[in-house]
Amino acid sequence: MAEAGEKETRSNEESTDESEEDESEEEPKLKYERLSNGVTEILQKDAASCMTVHEKFLALGTHYGKVYLLDVQGNITQKFDVSPVKINQISLDESGEHMGVCSEDGKVQVFGLYSAEEFHETFDCPIKIVAVHPHFVRSHFKQFVTGGKKLLLYERGWMNRWKPSVLHEGEGNIRNVKWRGHLIAWANNMGVKILDMVSKQRITNVPRDDISLRPDMYPCSLCWKDNLTLIIGWGNSVKICSVKERHASEMRDLPNRYVEIVFQFDTEFYISGLAPLCDQLVILSYVKEISEKTEVECCARPRLDIVQPLPESCEEISSDALTVRGFQENECRDYHLEYSEGESLFYIISPRDVVVAKERDQDDHIDWLLEKKKYEEALMAAEISQKTIKKHKILDIGLAYINHLVEKGEYDLAARKCQKILGKNTELWEFEVYKFKEIGQLKAISRYLPRRDPVLKPLIYEMVLHEFLESDYEGFATLIKEWPGDLYNNTIIVQAVVDHLKKDPQNRTLLRTLAELYTYDQRYGRALEIYLTLRHKDVFQLIHKHNLFSSIRDKIVLLMDFDSEKAVDMLLDNEDKISIDRVVEELENRPELQHVYLHKLFKRDHHKGQRYHEKQISLYAEYDRPNLLPFLRDSTHCPLEKALEICQQRNFVEETVYLLSRMGNSRSALKMIMEELHDVDKAIEFAKEQDDGELWEDLILYSIDKPPFITGLLNNIGTHVDPILLIHRIKEGMEIPNLRDSLVKILQDYNLQILLREGCKKILVADSLSLLKKMHRTQMKGVLVDEENICESCLSPILPSDASKSFSVVVFHCRHMFHRECLPVSNTVSSVQFCNICSAKHRGPGSAVLEMKK
């Protein structure tokens, strides 16, 4: 703790044990400040002997017999001259309206702070303690106890007289008393007792552990945690006792309550005071150490520890060494620990000093983190608790964090944190950019500069771009690509790039960047020239995006040289902007590129470039023979004579064969296949396609003296030509490879044909029978005849208007109807009649199905 009472940084002059010399990285749980104002004035002339804490005020007793009432800031509000000697104890009731005071000369006073009620008594021995009833303000609780050689209970009775009664005596001086509810706990030389004021019975005796310690030098510390839990600290021993109700079956002659020690442990140092903190304990300890200079035991700074009680030990949560005034001269009995229950305030009282310990709040937590340079954690804590913190601002912590990172040389991280910390504050952004410029780290912050909402002054962005332009062309190019063009003055940057290109005119990075700058400035023509010179992939995107087709009419060759596929696709997609004729004209001196363009045009539409089909024959023959034959097959506009001439010149047999067959000269085509290609399979395939008997005859004649050809024919012509024609022409004695297999195959093919014919016949018969039955069922159905039907001959109603008259009607299955007398007389011998109308129209005869007479 510093001079203000806070936790001390260890120094050489005031060292504690080795564990304290190493400054802990753990955050303290409490913060400290010295109670000043009136307290400072009092302790300059007097010394504190005791103090009692109420939630509204403090009561301080001194060695010169004075009692001061103080506010929580230490200002004096009242002063009482009680005795010329030391004040031993001050007691307040819960209301804070009544006070009990005892002194070393045996005087005891109990009086009202706001009333004339008062009690005075002087004993013949020093009175060490006094305790008023917690509810003394009530008329039926006018009680207090005093402790010297006896523990006396004073009760106000009839006629306002005070009646004393002895509660305990015979075990030495009473050293401490604490009254809570109906229970009084006191300590004498032998141990600690608890009295139940309801039953007037003593319910326990907790003996003193270390009897070697003088009880006047190492007094007992008592503290009620609640109405049923007492904390005892004596020497270096701590006991936590719980008051419990005894079961009725166990009563007999025993008190109805008993005490159980639930926690018990020893501490490293002597205990001067105790106080509860939730489920933990605050312990004020008196410490002795061996001086390094004199090697004599001396008093060290007292410690304030927070511990977590365990059944037989404790866990230290925090430990602070306190530098109080005059600690070198103090004894264990000179220190006292008082606390305010509602506010978790702890008062450390020594003769020359009063220190207040408080639980640390979020502001204190942030202070500690900043002190330890844990800025990121401090920033996170401030963001989480921004509604409750009072001392700190998130922005201030963030700026301190950025400065800390810059000092450490972590420039990239500092720049990255600017995004979160500076947010939309343009002034702070610009300030930080200038700061980074001063330390030569503009590049570090460039990636994190805001580009939208907010936007900084153009000068800021230009300053960063100039920094990169001077030292890092690639980084400059990246920024130009990533930053919107409206962040900076484009003209200034263009001029700067042009100046640099004068020194290095072939620098591709600068040229590419200049093209992008021209694009931002809508000078697309210049950008296009650079892109084409560089053969940059974005050239096509630029043309499409800004409709630059008028600018590329004379640059088609450059585009094709750069990427012919993309160029052709773009040109074909935009025929309305650059015509086919213009493209072909531009590519006249580059036939290989002309072919690529026309070939893709033909693939898209066989008719669009028909005027160039004749030209394409030569182009295909020169640059793309594999696609020549497909082109000849698909094109309906290429001149066959020209194509035949070119193919014959270049000896393209397959193409020549196709052209000859297409021109009707199939025999020449077949001859070429046999003589040039010597491919019987291809010849057979060609003959099958043409399906011409003369071709088969030519093929057989050509093959008759060639055994391999005969084998091929025997294997393939069985379904098109009678194999006997070939077999009869084979010369006797000629060796034909695989003849047996070929003959077997012919027989198998014949059997297969027979089977297919029989199968087809069965299917045909079955279908015929099915259809005949269906027709029979249809003809057997009746036909509706009513007044609306007419005679197809005389066109009068088929039924007479007078139903009583006789009539005769003939109805055919074709639904044509005639009066009997209107039908022509049949000249045939057969009695079957046919519908004249259907017979005349060749629809098939409709035999009569119904003749109606009446």
Secondary structure as GFF3:
##gff-version 3
##sequence-region A 1 854
A	DSSP	alpha_helix	18	21	.	.	.	ID=ss1
A	DSSP	beta_strand	30	34	.	.	.	ID=ss2
A	DSSP	alpha_helix	38	45	.	.	.	ID=ss3
A	DSSP	beta_strand	48	53	.	.	.	ID=ss4
A	DSSP	beta_strand	58	62	.	.	.	ID=ss5
A	DSSP	beta_strand	66	70	.	.	.	ID=ss6
A	DSSP	beta_strand	76	81	.	.	.	ID=ss7
A	DSSP	beta_strand	87	92	.	.	.	ID=ss8
A	DSSP	beta_strand	98	103	.	.	.	ID=ss9
A	DSSP	beta_strand	107	112	.	.	.	ID=ss10
A	DSSP	beta_strand	118	122	.	.	.	ID=ss11
A	DSSP	beta_strand	129	132	.	.	.	ID=ss12
A	DSSP	three_ten_helix	139	141	.	.	.	ID=ss13
A	DSSP	beta_strand	143	147	.	.	.	ID=ss14
A	DSSP	beta_strand	150	156	.	.	.	ID=ss15
A	DSSP	three_ten_helix	158	160	.	.	.	ID=ss16
A	DSSP	beta_strand	162	169	.	.	.	ID=ss17
A	DSSP	beta_strand	176	180	.	.	.	ID=ss18
A	DSSP	beta_strand	183	187	.	.	.	ID=ss19
A	DSSP	beta_strand	191	196	.	.	.	ID=ss20
A	DSSP	beta_strand	201	207	.	.	.	ID=ss21
A	DSSP	beta_strand	221	226	.	.	.	ID=ss22
A	DSSP	beta_strand	229	234	.	.	.	ID=ss23
A	DSSP	beta_strand	237	245	.	.	.	ID=ss24
A	DSSP	three_ten_helix	248	250	.	.	.	ID=ss25
A	DSSP	beta_strand	257	266	.	.	.	ID=ss26
A	DSSP	beta_strand	270	277	.	.	.	ID=ss27
A	DSSP	beta_strand	280	286	.	.	.	ID=ss28
A	DSSP	beta_strand	288	290	.	.	.	ID=ss29
A	DSSP	beta_strand	297	299	.	.	.	ID=ss30
A	DSSP	beta_strand	303	309	.	.	.	ID=ss31
A	DSSP	beta_strand	314	321	.	.	.	ID=ss32
A	DSSP	three_ten_helix	327	329	.	.	.	ID=ss33
A	DSSP	three_ten_helix	332	334	.	.	.	ID=ss34
A	DSSP	beta_strand	336	340	.	.	.	ID=ss35
A	DSSP	beta_strand	345	350	.	.	.	ID=ss36
A	DSSP	beta_strand	353	359	.	.	.	ID=ss37
A	DSSP	alpha_helix	362	371	.	.	.	ID=ss38
A	DSSP	alpha_helix	375	384	.	.	.	ID=ss39
A	DSSP	alpha_helix	394	408	.	.	.	ID=ss40
A	DSSP	alpha_helix	411	422	.	.	.	ID=ss41
A	DSSP	alpha_helix	426	438	.	.	.	ID=ss42
A	DSSP	alpha_helix	442	446	.	.	.	ID=ss43
A	DSSP	alpha_helix	458	471	.	.	.	ID=ss44
A	DSSP	alpha_helix	473	482	.	.	.	ID=ss45
A	DSSP	three_ten_helix	485	487	.	.	.	ID=ss46
A	DSSP	alpha_helix	490	503	.	.	.	ID=ss47
A	DSSP	alpha_helix	508	520	.	.	.	ID=ss48
A	DSSP	alpha_helix	524	534	.	.	.	ID=ss49
A	DSSP	alpha_helix	539	546	.	.	.	ID=ss50
A	DSSP	three_ten_helix	549	551	.	.	.	ID=ss51
A	DSSP	alpha_helix	556	562	.	.	.	ID=ss52
A	DSSP	alpha_helix	564	573	.	.	.	ID=ss53
A	DSSP	alpha_helix	580	586	.	.	.	ID=ss54
A	DSSP	alpha_helix	591	604	.	.	.	ID=ss55
A	DSSP	three_ten_helix	610	612	.	.	.	ID=ss56
A	DSSP	alpha_helix	613	623	.	.	.	ID=ss57
A	DSSP	three_ten_helix	625	627	.	.	.	ID=ss58
A	DSSP	alpha_helix	628	634	.	.	.	ID=ss59
A	DSSP	alpha_helix	640	649	.	.	.	ID=ss60
A	DSSP	alpha_helix	653	662	.	.	.	ID=ss61
A	DSSP	alpha_helix	666	672	.	.	.	ID=ss62
A	DSSP	pi_helix	673	677	.	.	.	ID=ss63
A	DSSP	alpha_helix	680	690	.	.	.	ID=ss64
A	DSSP	alpha_helix	693	703	.	.	.	ID=ss65
A	DSSP	alpha_helix	707	716	.	.	.	ID=ss66
A	DSSP	alpha_helix	723	727	.	.	.	ID=ss67
A	DSSP	alpha_helix	739	779	.	.	.	ID=ss68
A	DSSP	beta_strand	808	812	.	.	.	ID=ss69
A	DSSP	beta_strand	817	819	.	.	.	ID=ss70
A	DSSP	three_ten_helix	820	822	.	.	.	ID=ss71
A	DSSP	alpha_helix	836	840	.	.	.	ID=ss72
A	DSSP	beta_strand	848	853	.	.	.	ID=ss73
###
